[in-house]
Amino acid sequence: MQHRWIGFMALWMACSVPQPELPEPAPEPEAPTYRDPADLPGPHPQPVADAPPEPEQWQPMDPSTLEPMAATPCNPGLAPIYQASPTRDIGLAAQVHGAALGCLENGMLDEAKALADALSREDAEPADAYIQAKVALTRRGPGGEQVCTNDAFMSGILDWVEAAASPEFSARMMVDPSFDAVRSAHRYRVATLPGEDRMAERLVGTLWHGPGVGAYGTVARMQFAEAGQGVMHRADLGEDGMPVWSQTPMTWTVEGQQVTVTEENAATTYIVHESNQTMSVEPGVGIPDFFDYPSECEA
C-alpha cells in the first residue's frame, strides 16, 4: 500500500511541472491562380534567326554548276491534267517542263505552247516563267518572222523574263541561246544584273523603242553603249512612203532613276519607270516616250 502511494505522488508531481507550449501550425499558402511574369526565371537568351535576304541581294548562280533541264517525250496531254490541279504540284510541273522542252526539240511548237499555257497560274514559279518565255521565243522564229502569226510578242515574253528572275533561272537565261533576242531589253538586264544602284550598269547594251506609229511601227530607237556613249536612231518617211533611218551620236548620264541623254548639244532627261520598264520625260503623263520592247504587228 505504501508503494502505491509513493507512485501516485511521483506521478502527480510530474504532471504538476509546467509543460512548454507547442507552436501553432503554419497556415498552408494559397495556390496562385496565375504566374506573374516578373516571378519567372530568366529571361534566357534565344538564338536570333537569320533575316531573309532582301530581294535586291540575290545573284545568279554560276551557270556552269547547273545541269541542263531534261527534255522528255512531247506529251500535250499533260496540259489539261496540270490545269485541273487545284494547286501547283512540283512533280507534275516538272513533267510539263520536260514535255514542253521535248516538243520544242521536235519542232512541235503548237503542242509546246499548249503546255506553256497550262503553266499560267497565280502560284507559278520562276521555272514556269522560264519555260513560257523559252517557248514563246522559239515560236518567234530565228529572225522573228513568226511573231504575228504565232502571237509571240516581245512585250509578253519580257513579262515572263521578269517573272523568271531568280538565282537559278536568271543563270539559265544567261547561257540559253533561245534568249539571244531579249538580251538588249532592260527587263533582261534587270533579271540578270539584280541589285540596287546598278542603273548605269544595266543600261549598257540596252535598246529602247519609241511608240508605234501606225503601220510603220517604231520610228525611234535609243541605244546605250559603254562609257556613257550611245546612238539615237530615227526614221523619217521617204518619198515612197517608206521609213528612212538615220542615226545621231549621243551621250548619257544617270542620276538615281533619271537618265539624261545629250545629242547635238541638246539634253533631255528621262525618268526610268522600273514598274513597267518605260522611259518618260514627264512622270505618269500620257504614252511613255520609250519602251524596252518594239512595236509589233500594230498595222
ROVEXTI-582258 format. One record per residue (C-alpha): x, y, z; residue in one letter. Coordinates in steps of 0.5 Angstrom, whole numbers, always signed. Layout:
REM ROVEXTI-582258
ATOM      u      v      w  res
ATOM      X      Y      Z    A
...
//
This chain:
REM ROVEXTI-582258
ATOM      u      v      w  res
ATOM     +0     +0     +0    M
ATOM     +6     +5     +2    Q
ATOM     +9     +3     -5    H
ATOM     +3     +5     -9    R
ATOM     +2    +12     -5    W
ATOM     +9    +13     -7    I
ATOM     +8    +12    -14    G
ATOM     +2    +16    -14    F
ATOM     +5    +22    -11    M
ATOM    +11    +22    -16    A
ATOM     +6    +22    -22    L
ATOM     +2    +28    -19    W
ATOM     +9    +32    -18    M
ATOM    +11    +30    -25    A
ATOM     +4    +33    -28    C
ATOM     +5    +39    -24    S
ATOM    +11    +41    -28    V
ATOM     +9    +47    -33    P
ATOM    +10    +44    -40    Q
ATOM    +13    +48    -46    P
ATOM     +7    +51    -51    E
ATOM     +7    +48    -58    L
ATOM     +8    +53    -63    P
ATOM     +1    +54    -68    E
ATOM     +2    +50    -74    P
ATOM     +4    +55    -80    A
ATOM     -2    +56    -85    P
ATOM     -2    +53    -92    E
ATOM     +0    +58    -97    P
ATOM     -6    +59   -102    E
ATOM     -4    +56   -109    A
ATOM     -3    +62   -114    P
ATOM     -8    +63   -120    T
ATOM     -3    +66   -125    Y
ATOM     +4    +67   -125    R
ATOM     +7    +74   -125    D
ATOM    +12    +74   -131    P
ATOM    +16    +78   -126    A
ATOM    +17    +72   -122    D
ATOM    +19    +67   -128    L
ATOM    +26    +65   -128    P
ATOM    +30    +68   -134    G
ATOM    +30    +71   -139    P
ATOM    +34    +66   -143    H
ATOM    +37    +69   -149    P
ATOM    +35    +66   -155    Q
ATOM    +39    +65   -162    P
ATOM    +37    +70   -167    V
ATOM    +34    +67   -173    A
ATOM    +38    +70   -180    D
ATOM    +34    +75   -183    A
ATOM    +32    +73   -190    P
ATOM    +36    +77   -195    P
ATOM    +33    +83   -199    E
ATOM    +30    +82   -206    P
ATOM    +36    +86   -208    E
ATOM    +41    +82   -205    Q
ATOM    +41    +75   -209    W
ATOM    +45    +74   -215    Q
ATOM    +45    +69   -221    P
ATOM    +48    +62   -220    M
ATOM    +54    +60   -224    D
ATOM    +51    +57   -230    P
ATOM    +57    +52   -230    S
ATOM    +54    +49   -224    T
ATOM    +47    +48   -227    L
ATOM    +45    +41   -230    E
ATOM    +41    +42   -237    P
ATOM    +34    +41   -236    M
ATOM    +32    +35   -238    A
ATOM    +27    +34   -244    A
ATOM    +22    +29   -244    T
ATOM    +17    +26   -250    P
ATOM    +13    +31   -252    C
ATOM     +6    +30   -249    N
ATOM     +1    +36   -249    P
ATOM     -4    +31   -246    G
ATOM     +0    +34   -239    L
ATOM     -3    +41   -240    A
ATOM    -10    +39   -238    P
ATOM     -8    +35   -232    I
ATOM     -4    +40   -230    Y
ATOM     -9    +46   -231    Q
ATOM    -14    +41   -227    A
ATOM     -9    +41   -221    S
ATOM    -12    +46   -215    P
ATOM     -5    +48   -213    T
ATOM     +2    +48   -216    R
ATOM     +5    +41   -216    D
ATOM    +12    +41   -216    I
ATOM    +13    +34   -219    G
ATOM     +7    +35   -225    L
ATOM    +10    +42   -226    A
ATOM    +17    +39   -228    A
ATOM    +14    +34   -232    Q
ATOM    +10    +39   -236    V
ATOM    +17    +43   -237    H
ATOM    +20    +37   -239    G
ATOM    +15    +35   -244    A
ATOM    +15    +43   -247    A
ATOM    +22    +42   -248    L
ATOM    +21    +36   -252    G
ATOM    +16    +39   -256    C
ATOM    +21    +44   -258    L
ATOM    +26    +40   -260    E
ATOM    +22    +36   -264    N
ATOM    +19    +42   -268    G
ATOM    +12    +41   -265    M
ATOM    +11    +49   -263    L
ATOM     +3    +49   -262    D
ATOM     +4    +43   -257    E
ATOM     +9    +47   -253    A
ATOM     +5    +53   -253    K
ATOM     -1    +49   -250    A
ATOM     +4    +46   -245    L
ATOM     +7    +53   -243    A
ATOM     +0    +56   -243    D
ATOM     -2    +51   -238    A
ATOM     +3    +54   -233    L
ATOM     +0    +60   -233    S
ATOM     -3    +61   -226    R
ATOM     -3    +65   -220    E
ATOM     +2    +60   -216    D
ATOM     +7    +60   -222    A
ATOM    +14    +59   -220    E
ATOM    +21    +62   -224    P
ATOM    +22    +56   -227    A
ATOM    +15    +56   -230    D
ATOM    +16    +63   -233    A
ATOM    +23    +61   -236    Y
ATOM    +19    +55   -240    I
ATOM    +14    +60   -242    Q
ATOM    +19    +65   -245    A
ATOM    +23    +60   -248    K
ATOM    +17    +57   -252    V
ATOM    +15    +64   -254    A
ATOM    +22    +66   -256    L
ATOM    +22    +60   -260    T
ATOM    +16    +61   -263    R
ATOM    +18    +68   -266    R
ATOM    +23    +64   -271    G
ATOM    +30    +65   -272    P
ATOM    +29    +72   -274    G
ATOM    +23    +74   -271    G
ATOM    +19    +73   -278    E
ATOM    +13    +69   -274    Q
ATOM    +12    +74   -269    V
ATOM     +5    +76   -271    C
ATOM     +3    +69   -274    T
ATOM     +5    +66   -267    N
ATOM     +3    +71   -262    D
ATOM    +10    +71   -260    A
ATOM    +10    +79   -258    F
ATOM    +16    +81   -254    M
ATOM    +12    +85   -249    S
ATOM     +9    +79   -246    G
ATOM    +16    +75   -247    I
ATOM    +19    +80   -242    L
ATOM    +14    +80   -237    D
ATOM    +16    +72   -237    W
ATOM    +23    +74   -237    V
ATOM    +22    +79   -231    E
ATOM    +18    +73   -227    A
ATOM    +23    +68   -228    A
ATOM    +29    +73   -225    A
ATOM    +32    +68   -219    S
ATOM    +39    +65   -218    P
ATOM    +38    +59   -222    E
ATOM    +33    +61   -228    F
ATOM    +37    +68   -229    S
ATOM    +43    +64   -230    A
ATOM    +40    +59   -235    R
ATOM    +37    +65   -239    M
ATOM    +45    +68   -239    M
ATOM    +47    +62   -243    V
ATOM    +41    +60   -246    D
ATOM    +41    +62   -254    P
ATOM    +34    +62   -254    S
ATOM    +34    +68   -250    F
ATOM    +39    +72   -255    D
ATOM    +33    +76   -258    A
ATOM    +32    +79   -251    V
ATOM    +39    +81   -249    R
ATOM    +38    +88   -251    S
ATOM    +32    +89   -247    A
ATOM    +32    +93   -240    H
ATOM    +28    +87   -236    R
ATOM    +33    +82   -238    Y
ATOM    +39    +86   -236    R
ATOM    +35    +87   -229    V
ATOM    +34    +80   -229    A
ATOM    +41    +78   -230    T
ATOM    +44    +84   -226    L
ATOM    +40    +85   -220    P
ATOM    +41    +90   -214    G
ATOM    +41    +97   -212    E
ATOM    +45   +103   -215    D
ATOM    +46    +99   -222    R
ATOM    +42   +103   -227    M
ATOM    +48   +105   -231    A
ATOM    +51    +98   -231    E
ATOM    +44    +95   -233    R
ATOM    +43   +101   -239    L
ATOM    +50    +99   -242    V
ATOM    +48    +95   -248    G
ATOM    +40    +96   -248    T
ATOM    +36    +98   -254    L
ATOM    +30   +103   -252    W
ATOM    +24   +103   -257    H
ATOM    +19   +109   -259    G
ATOM    +12   +108   -259    P
ATOM     +9   +105   -265    G
ATOM     +7   +110   -271    V
ATOM     +1   +106   -275    G
ATOM     +4   +101   -280    A
ATOM    +11   +104   -279    Y
ATOM    +12   +101   -272    G
ATOM    +17   +104   -268    T
ATOM    +21   +110   -271    V
ATOM    +25   +112   -266    A
ATOM    +31   +108   -262    R
ATOM    +36   +109   -257    M
ATOM    +42   +105   -256    Q
ATOM    +46   +105   -250    F
ATOM    +53   +104   -250    A
ATOM    +59   +103   -245    E
ATOM    +63   +110   -242    A
ATOM    +56   +114   -243    G
ATOM    +56   +113   -251    Q
ATOM    +50   +111   -255    G
ATOM    +47   +112   -261    V
ATOM    +40   +115   -263    M
ATOM    +36   +112   -269    H
ATOM    +30   +116   -272    R
ATOM    +26   +114   -278    A
ATOM    +23   +119   -283    D
ATOM    +18   +118   -289    L
ATOM    +21   +118   -295    G
ATOM    +18   +120   -302    E
ATOM    +16   +113   -303    D
ATOM    +12   +113   -296    G
ATOM    +17   +108   -293    M
ATOM    +21   +110   -287    P
ATOM    +29   +112   -288    V
ATOM    +33   +111   -282    W
ATOM    +38   +116   -279    S
ATOM    +43   +116   -273    Q
ATOM    +46   +121   -269    T
ATOM    +51   +120   -263    P
ATOM    +49   +121   -256    M
ATOM    +52   +121   -249    T
ATOM    +48   +119   -243    W
ATOM    +49   +120   -235    T
ATOM    +45   +117   -230    V
ATOM    +43   +120   -223    E
ATOM    +38   +116   -219    G
ATOM    +32   +114   -223    Q
ATOM    +34   +119   -228    Q
ATOM    +38   +119   -235    V
ATOM    +40   +125   -238    T
ATOM    +41   +124   -246    V
ATOM    +45   +129   -250    T
ATOM    +45   +129   -257    E
ATOM    +48   +135   -262    E
ATOM    +48   +140   -255    N
ATOM    +41   +139   -253    A
ATOM    +40   +135   -247    A
ATOM    +33   +131   -245    T
ATOM    +32   +128   -238    T
ATOM    +28   +122   -238    Y
ATOM    +25   +118   -232    I
ATOM    +26   +111   -232    V
ATOM    +20   +107   -229    H
ATOM    +22   +100   -227    E
ATOM    +15    +98   -225    S
ATOM    +13    +98   -233    N
ATOM    +20    +99   -236    Q
ATOM    +19   +105   -239    T
ATOM    +22   +112   -240    M
ATOM    +18   +119   -240    S
ATOM    +20   +126   -240    V
ATOM    +14   +127   -235    E
ATOM    +12   +122   -230    P
ATOM     +6   +119   -231    G
ATOM     +3   +123   -236    V
ATOM     +1   +120   -243    G
ATOM     +4   +115   -247    I
ATOM    +12   +114   -245    P
ATOM    +17   +116   -250    D
ATOM    +21   +110   -250    F
ATOM    +19   +102   -248    F
ATOM    +24    +96   -247    D
ATOM    +21    +93   -253    Y
ATOM    +19    +95   -260    P
ATOM    +12    +96   -263    S
ATOM    +10    +89   -267    E
ATOM     +4    +88   -271    C
ATOM     +0    +94   -270    E
ATOM     -1    +95   -277    A
//
